[in-house]
Amino acid sequence: MTDRRTEESPPASSWPTRLLKDLWASAQAGPSRRPEDKDLTRADGGVPVVLPRDLRGLRIVTGEPWDVPAIPWDRARTLAKYELAEGDILLTRTGTVGPCALVTEEHTGWLFHPNLVRLRLPETGLVGAAYLAAYLSATTAQDWIRTRTAGSVIPSLSLRTLGELPVVLPPLAEQEAIGATLAALDDKIQVYSEITRATRAYRAVLADALLNGVLSADPLTPPGPP
């Protein structure tokens, strides 16, 4: 990593600040689910729905298809304004307020839970999506959010309050560099998280097999996941 500060690049202390509401093109909470949608999953067909629990490490991480809720195709067609697009940002606004994720191509066309808010940026604006997602997940922004939801029985953040969050804006070139650097680390974290998950599952299966005598352990060659 190189020090990109030059005489042409203004110091961080001089970077301007804008309110979040002045940076987004739209802020939209997710649609309510109907009772008849309750048991439908991605495995059954329909349009999958991103849940608050799926926002991990600035990425959307879902489970198996039968664990992902879905909306029937016929009703999903009436919910086009709630569809996700690459570059959108999702943020949890009710419950465990604060976790956020950057939407990638993988989840384009999906819908999202009503406890989430989708931030959509203008095509040409003052802030890049990767930088803004990183900023919203950073300590300063998360502390700001927590102080405005503290004391509530069920923490909740209104769009009006969220819009007042101040965002520091480096030059666009600096934003791109910051966003790309942190996004690369987020991708690595996701890979290692998946390795950990798979290894944990393998360990549980192997333990059952060893402890029930189905397999015998070879002390000279410790087993590992395939």
C-alpha positions in Angstrom: 0.0 0.0 0.0 1.4 3.3 -1.0 1.0 6.8 0.5 -1.1 8.6 -2.1 -0.9 12.0 -0.4 0.6 14.6 -2.7 0.6 18.3 -3.0 -2.3 17.9 -5.5 -4.3 15.8 -3.1 -5.9 17.8 -0.3 -5.3 16.6 3.3 -8.1 14.7 5.0 -8.8 17.6 7.3 -10.0 19.7 4.4 -12.3 17.0 2.9 -15.9 18.4 2.7 -18.8 16.8 4.5 -22.3 16.3 3.0 -25.5 14.8 4.6 -26.3 11.4 3.4 -29.7 12.5 2.1 -27.9 14.8 -0.3 -25.9 11.9 -1.8 -28.5 9.3 -2.5 -30.9 9.3 -5.5 -33.4 7.3 -3.4 -33.8 5.6 -0.1 -36.4 2.8 0.0 -37.5 0.4 2.7 -38.4 -3.1 1.7 -41.9 -4.3 1.0 -44.0 -6.1 3.6 -44.5 -9.8 3.2 -47.9 -11.2 3.0 -49.0 -14.2 5.2 -49.3 -16.4 2.1 -45.6 -15.8 1.3 -44.5 -17.1 4.7 -43.4 -20.6 3.7 -42.2 -20.0 0.2 -38.5 -20.3 -0.3 -36.0 -19.9 -3.2 -36.1 -23.7 -3.7 -39.8 -23.4 -4.5 -39.3 -20.7 -7.1 -40.1 -17.0 -7.1 -37.9 -14.0 -6.4 -35.5 -14.4 -3.4 -35.5 -11.9 -0.5 -32.5 -10.6 1.3 -32.8 -10.7 5.1 -31.1 -8.6 7.7 -29.1 -11.7 8.8 -27.6 -11.9 5.3 -25.6 -8.7 5.6 -22.2 -9.8 6.7 -18.9 -8.1 6.2 -20.3 -5.7 3.7 -21.5 -8.6 1.5 -24.8 -10.4 1.1 -24.3 -14.0 2.3 -27.3 -16.3 2.0 -27.8 -19.9 3.0 -29.1 -22.8 1.1 -32.0 -22.2 -1.3 -34.5 -23.8 1.1 -33.4 -21.2 3.8 -33.9 -18.2 1.6 -37.4 -16.7 1.6 -39.0 -15.8 -1.7 -41.9 -13.9 -3.2 -44.2 -15.6 -5.8 -43.4 -14.5 -9.4 -46.8 -13.0 -10.0 -46.6 -10.7 -7.0 -43.0 -10.0 -7.5 -43.8 -8.4 -10.8 -45.8 -5.7 -8.9 -42.7 -5.0 -6.7 -40.4 -3.8 -9.4 -39.5 -0.7 -7.5 -38.0 -2.8 -4.7 -35.7 -4.8 -6.9 -32.0 -4.6 -6.1 -29.4 -3.4 -8.6 -25.6 -3.7 -8.6 -24.2 -0.8 -6.7 -27.1 -0.4 -4.3 -26.4 -0.4 -0.6 -28.5 -2.2 2.0 -28.5 -1.1 5.6 -30.4 -2.6 8.5 -32.8 0.0 9.9 -34.8 -2.0 12.5 -33.6 -4.5 15.2 -29.8 -4.9 15.0 -29.4 -1.5 13.3 -26.3 -0.6 11.3 -25.0 -3.6 9.4 -24.8 -2.9 5.7 -23.8 -4.5 2.4 -22.9 -3.5 -1.1 -25.1 -5.2 -3.7 -23.2 -7.1 -6.4 -24.3 -8.5 -9.7 -25.1 -11.9 -8.0 -28.1 -10.4 -6.2 -29.4 -8.1 -8.9 -33.2 -8.5 -9.2 -33.6 -9.8 -5.7 -36.0 -8.1 -3.2 -35.3 -7.1 0.3 -36.8 -7.4 3.8 -38.8 -4.5 5.2 -36.3 -4.1 8.1 -33.7 -3.1 5.5 -33.3 0.2 3.6 -31.9 0.3 0.1 -29.8 3.3 -0.8 -29.4 4.0 -4.5 -26.9 6.5 -5.8 -27.2 8.7 -8.9 -25.2 7.5 -11.9 -22.9 10.5 -11.6 -22.6 11.9 -8.1 -20.3 13.1 -5.3 -19.7 9.6 -3.8 -18.9 6.1 -5.1 -20.9 3.1 -3.9 -17.9 1.1 -2.6 -16.6 4.1 -0.6 -20.0 4.9 0.8 -20.6 1.3 1.9 -17.2 1.3 3.6 -17.9 4.6 5.3 -21.3 3.5 6.6 -19.7 0.4 8.1 -16.8 2.3 9.8 -16.7 3.2 13.5 -17.6 6.8 13.1 -20.8 6.2 11.2 -21.8 3.1 13.3 -21.4 5.1 16.5 -23.5 7.9 15.0 -26.2 5.4 14.2 -26.1 3.7 17.6 -26.5 7.0 19.5 -29.7 7.7 17.6 -31.2 4.3 18.3 -30.1 3.8 21.9 -32.8 3.4 24.6 -35.4 2.0 22.2 -37.1 -1.3 23.1 -36.7 -2.3 19.4 -34.0 -0.1 17.9 -35.2 1.6 14.7 -33.7 4.2 12.4 -36.1 6.4 10.3 -35.1 7.4 6.8 -35.3 11.0 8.0 -32.7 10.4 10.7 -30.5 8.3 8.5 -30.5 11.1 5.9 -28.9 13.5 8.5 -25.8 11.3 8.8 -22.7 13.4 7.8 -20.5 11.8 5.2 -16.9 12.8 4.7 -16.0 13.1 1.0 -12.4 12.7 -0.2 -11.8 13.4 -3.9 -13.4 10.8 -6.2 -10.0 9.3 -7.1 -9.3 8.9 -3.4 -12.7 7.4 -2.8 -12.1 4.8 -5.6 -8.8 3.8 -4.1 -10.2 3.5 -0.6 -13.2 1.6 -1.8 -11.2 -0.8 -3.9 -8.7 -1.5 -1.1 -11.3 -2.2 1.5 -13.4 -4.2 -1.0 -10.5 -6.5 -1.7 -10.1 -7.1 2.0 -13.8 -7.8 2.3 -13.6 -10.4 -0.4 -10.7 -12.1 1.4 -12.6 -12.1 4.6 -15.6 -13.7 2.8 -13.4 -16.4 1.4 -11.8 -17.2 4.8 -15.3 -17.2 6.4 -16.5 -19.7 3.9 -13.4 -21.9 4.5 -14.1 -21.7 8.3 -17.8 -22.6 7.8 -17.0 -25.6 5.6 -14.2 -26.8 8.0 -16.5 -26.5 11.0 -19.2 -28.6 9.2 -16.6 -31.1 8.1 -15.3 -31.4 11.7 -18.8 -32.1 13.0 -19.4 -34.9 10.5 -15.9 -36.3 11.1 -16.3 -36.2 14.9 -19.5 -38.2 14.7 -17.9 -40.8 12.4 -14.8 -41.2 14.6 -16.8 -41.3 17.9 -19.2 -43.9 16.6 -16.5 -46.1 15.2 -17.4 -45.6 11.6 -13.9 -44.3 10.9 -10.6 -44.9 12.6 -8.2 -42.0 13.1 -4.7 -42.3 11.7 -2.4 -40.3 14.1 0.3 -40.0 11.4 -1.9 -38.3 8.9 -4.3 -35.8 10.5 -7.4 -35.6 8.3 -8.5 -32.4 6.6 -11.4 -31.2 4.5 -11.5 -32.5 0.9 
